[in-house]
Amino acid sequence: MTQSTHEKIVRVGAAYDILAMAPFALPIVSVWAYALIQWVDLQLGFDSHFSALDPTAMFLLNIGAWAYLVWGVVRWRAPTREHARLSALLRVIVVVVQVVAVSSGASPFLLVLGAVQLLLAVLEFSHRLFERNAAPSSREEARAY
């Protein structure tokens, strides 16, 4: 996989995170986004129980969304392999947390989102799987990980 292809993958992941989390960054909009997830859950036939978001839960949701937005902007501006590796690690952690949440009664819709996260994690880690067997320069060896 060429560097520019890998940069595009990192930017796609960053764009996904920005678009997915932006509605949760502001309290008024996050109420609507939360209701949308409830609606999707119902349409998929899961009929999960959703609690009302109290002010503390709303604050934690909003601050987490802002952290994701900032991280997305960082990766969009600098789609490096190190950022891709960290992003993929974060995605795997998020999927583990999603599985724990679903096993505790959260909407199974989170597993659909988790599948997207895993796909992006594999693509972000994949640069090493698809690189050509070209001899790296000494400068590339120094930056290799």
Disulfide bonds with the S-S distance in Angstrom:
none
